[in-house]
Amino acid sequence: MEFKAICLFRSELFMKKYFLLFILSIIIFFSHASITRHAIYGDGNGYYSYTQALYFERSLNFKPVYNYLQHFQGRTGEFSRTFWGTEKYNPFSIGTGIVWIPSMLVMSIFGSDRFSLIYELGPGITGIVCMLAGLYFIEKFLSRRYSKKVVFWTILTIFFGSSIFYYTAFEPALSHQPAFLIVSLLLYMTMDDNKKVNLFIVGLLSGLLVNIRIGDAILLIPIFYSVKNKGWSLIYLVPGFLLGFSPQLINQWAQFHNIFYNPYLGGGTGSWNIVPIHLLEFLFSPKRGLFTWSPVLLLAIYGLFKLKQTTILIALGIVWIVSSFWSAYLSAGFGQRFMFSAIPYFSIGIAYVFEKVPVKASRWVFLFFSIYNFILLVGFYFLNWKNLP
């Protein structure tokens, strides 16, 4: 009886962390929004424009929301509002905007002005929920292979010791949050030989992932590889994928009258520059290098190599190469955002390392990388590190 009571207590403590992380993230997010007087930043404005147009205009009429964004002034007069020199087109993918639509319905309970801060909080809250749900599915996946203590410290370490903390609490209204959730869910659904897999749902989620962030299609390589032995049932992936990706095809037809035209693939939002030095900068640049801003991921790479996770390492390598040769290969935000959706894969390597060391060592690793991440946050906001050359 005493043993069962201890297990129940530990289980409740295990789940309470998500509630505490939610409260912490909401407090930071609301405080940040009250200071800046807006909650949507950078590319998020493109996705928010879809949400506003679809919910309020019932169409792709972006003129009202573009007018608002172009004339908005924050508390200090200069914020990251993105514009495209047109009132007709929106070059971003539509997926994230669709994910945010329910938040408009909920926020309408608290405000009537469609351009008030209340409505901007909705996508941010959605992003926080997506991130914590993604961490939950990572936890469920890792719990099949590792002890509760290993999984507990893995989850806390990737939350506080990587860019996850920033994109959950400070800037949760981007495409990265729903993409993170989908990759985490697919990891949980597919990477288990003894688990039955609904391949139509896998295809649907895969299509939705590409609908949200087209570059994250590379991260589907380990997912599809893990279900390669399903035989003829793999055919169910196709209708699921097409259904998940269909909103973007419809969007491309509605805006550009060509379902195959995508501004990202067409070079409308950037260009390819084959510069080998960018490969090194992507990893170690002081500006936004992956291992400079999230060095805990170096630990993860070591673990993935020791586990011989070849397919995952190949996918990460392809993302590294492709992102390095893109004109925007270094993120404008906190850390290297091009690898953000891959953190569920990195968590596997971290869990492996924590399994091999004493619990005390895991605590020290958690503490070290959390402090390192806090120093980066201070530098990002107060020492102007966001404008590093």
N, C-alpha and C positions, 0 to 999 in steps of 0.2 A: 504493500500500500504506500509506504514511504517513497519507494522508488518511482511509482506511478505519479505521485504528487510532484516529485522533483522534475520528471519528464514533462509534465503538464506545465509547470512553471517556466521551464526553459522554452517550451514551445510558444507560450504566450509572450515571453520576452523576445523571442525570435521574430514574432509578427509585429510587436509593438514598435519595433524600430522603423517600420514604414510609416506609421502614424506620426512618429516624432520627426522623421525626415520630411514628411509632408508639411507639418506645422512650421518647421524651421524654414523650408523653402518658400512657403506662402508669406511668412513674415518678411523675409528678405526681398521677395518679389514685390510685394505691396509697398514696402518702404522705398525700394529703388524707383518704382513707378511714381510714387508721390513726390519724389525729389526731381525727377526728370520731366514729370507731367505727361509721360506717354509710356506705353509698355510694348510697342512694336518697333523693332530696330532692323536696319539693313534690309536684307532680302525678305525679311518677314513682312515688309510693306507690300511686296508683290503678291504674297500669298493672302495677306489680309484684304487686298483689293478684290481678289476673287471672292472671298467670304462675304464682303460687304455687297458686292454686285449681285451675287447669287441669292443672298438672303433678302436684301432690301429692294433690289431692282428686278429680281427674278429673271435676270439676263446677264450678258457680259458687257453691260454698259458701265464703264469704269470712270466716266466723266465726273460724277459727284465725289467719289472717294479720291480720285487724283487731284481734284481741286482742293480738297481738304488737306491732303498731304503736302501739296506744293505751297500752301499758305500757312502751314503749321509752324509755330515757333515755340520751342521748349523754354525752360527756365533760364538757360544761358544763351538761347538764341541760335544754337548750332547743334543739330542732332542728325543721326543717320537716317534720313528719309530718302528713299530711292525713287528716282524718276527716270522716264525713258523717252522724253521729248515727244510724247504723243498722248492723246486722250482716248485712243481707240484700242490699242493693242496692249497685251500683257505677255511678255516673253517667258515668264516663269511657268513651271508645271502647275497644274490645277489641283493635284492631289491634296496638298496640305490645306489649301483653302476649303476643300470639301470637308476634311476632317474637323475643321474649326466651326463649321456651320451650327452644330448643336449648341455650341457655347453662346452664339448670338441669341438663340431662343431663351437660354437660361438667363443671360444678362439683361434681356428685355424686361424681366421681372423687376429689375432694380433701376432701370433708366429708360428714358424716352428719346433722348437725343442720340441718334445713331453714331455720332462722332465724339461722344463723350468718352472719358477715360474708362468708364465702366465697361464699355464694349471691348476695349482693347485688353482688359484684364482676362476676358474669357479665353482667348487662345493661349495665354500664358498659363492659366490654371490647367487647361487641357494638356499643355506640354509637360507640366509637373506630374500630372497623373500618368501620362505616357511613360515618362522616365522611371517612375517608381514601379509601374506595372512591368516595365522591361526588366528592372532589377529583380523583381519577384520571379519572373520566368527564368532568368539566369540562375537564381537561387535554386529553383525547382530542378533545373537541368543538372547543376553541379551536385545537388544532394543525392543524385543517383550513384555518384562515384566517390564522394568525399564526406568526411564527418561534418557534423553541424558546426563545430568550432572552426574548421577550415573554411567552410562556406561563409560563416558569419564574418570572419575577418577579411575574406576576399571581397564580399559585398561592400563592407565599410571602407576598405582600402581603395577600391575603384571609384567609390562615390566621393570621398573626401580627398583622395590623392591624385585624382586626374581631372580633366576638364568637365567631367560629369557634374560636379558640384556647381560650376559656373552656369552650365546650360540647363540645370534644373532650377536653380534659385535666382540667378541674376538675369538671364536672357532665355527664358523657356519657350518663347513664341517664334520658333523657326521650324524648318522641315526636318531637322535632325532628330527631334524628339519622337515623332511618330515613326520615323525610319528606324530608330534605335529599338522601339517597342516591337516592330515587325521582325527585325533580325533576331531579337531575343526569343520571340515566340516561335519562329521557324526553327531556331536552334533547339528549343525544348521539344518541338513536335517531331523532328526528323532524325536527330542524331542519337538514336537508340535502336539497336537491331531488334530488340524484343518488343518494341512499341508499334501498335497498329497506326498507320498513317493515312489520313484522308487526303489523297493527292489532289483532289479538286480544291480543297481549302488551301493546300500548300501553293497550288497554282494561283489561286485568288489573291493570297497574301503577297506572293511574289510579284504579281502584276501591279498590286497596289503600291508595293515598295518602289518599283520603277516609275509608277505614276507620281510618286512623291519626290524621289530623288533619282534621276535616271542614271547617274554615275554609280549608285549603289547596286546596280545590276551585277557588278563584278562580285559582290559579296554573296551572290546566290550560288556561286560555284561549289562551295562546300555543301550547301543544302541539296542541290541537285545530285551531287556525287553520292551523298549519303542514301539516296533513294533509287540509285541506278539499278538495283537488282529487283525492282518491283515488277518487271516484265511488262506485259501488255497494259497493265493498269496505269502505266505512265502516261497513257494517252489522255487521262483525265486532267493532267497538268495544263494541257493546251486550252480547253474552254475556260478553265479557272483563271489562267493568266490573261487571256483576252478580255474576260469580264472585268478583272481588276485593273487592267490598263486602259480599258475603253473610254473612261472619262477624258483622258489626255488626247486620245485620237479624235473624239468628238470636239474637244476644245480646239485642236489644231485645224479641224475642218471649219469650225465656226469662225475662227479668227483669220485664218490664212487660206481657206478654201483648198487645203491640201493636207490630208491626214498624215502624210509622210514628212511634212515640214515641221521641224522643231528648232527653235532659235539656238538652243545649246549645241545641237549636232550640226547646225548650219553655220556655226561660227559667229552668230549674231551677238553673243555675250562674251566673247573671248577669242583667243587664237592659240595655235599650237606653236611652241618654240622648242625645238630639240636642242636643249642646252644641258650637257652632262653634269655640270656643276650643280644644277638644280636638284639632282638626285641626292646629293649630300646636304644641300640647304634644306630640303624637305624634312630631313631627319634631325639636323643639328643647328639650324639657323637660330640666332638669338631672337629673331623676329617672331617666328611661329613654328620653329622646328618641332617635329613630333616628340622626340626624346628630350628636347630642351624644355618643353612646356609640360610634358607628361612622362618624366623619366621612369615612372613605375612600369611603363609599358616595355622598357628594356628587360625588366624582370620577367614580364609575360612572354617576350620573344624567346628568352632562354628556356622557359618552361615548355613552350610549344615545340621547340627543337628537341628537347629531351623526350617529349611525348611522341615525337615523329608525326606531328599533325601536318603532313605534307600538303594536303589539299588546302587547308587553311592558310598555310604559309605562302603557297602559290597565289592565292587570292589576294592576300595582303601585299605581296610583291607586285602584282599587276596594278593594284590601286596606287601603290607608291610610284611606279613608273609613269602611269597615265597622268596622275595628278601633278607630278614633277614637271611634265612637259606642257601643262596647261598654263595660260598666261596668268591665271589667278592661283598659282600653285601654293602660295603662302596665304593663309587665311587672314581675313580682315578682323576676325573676332579673337576670342580667347583660345589660344592653342591651335593645333592643326585640325581644323574641322573636317577635312577630307577623309580622315580616318575615324571620325567620331562613331559612325554606325558600326564600325568593326570592333568596338570595345567588348561586346559580348564574346567574341572569339578570344580576345586578349585575356578575358577573365579565366579562361580554361588554363592558360599558362601560369597565371598567378596562383590559382588554386593548387596546381601541381607543386609549385615551389613551397607553398605554405604546408602542404602535406609532408614535405621532406624535412621541415625544420620544427623546432619546439614551438609551442603556442606563444611563449614569451618572445621569441624572435619575430613571430608574426605581428605581435603588438608593437614592437619597435619599428618594424617596417611600416606599419600603418601610421605610426606617429611621425616618422621621418618624412614620408611623402605627403602627409597632410599638412605639416608645417611648411614644407617646400611649396605646396600649392597655395597656402595662405599668403606666403611672401609674394608669389606671382600675382595674386589678386590685389594685394596692396600696391605693387608696382604698376599693375595694369590701370588702376583707378587713380592713384595719387602721384605716381612718378612718371607718368606719361609713357609707359612701356608699350602701350597700344600703338604708338607711332614710331616704333623702332625702325631704323632704315633697313 
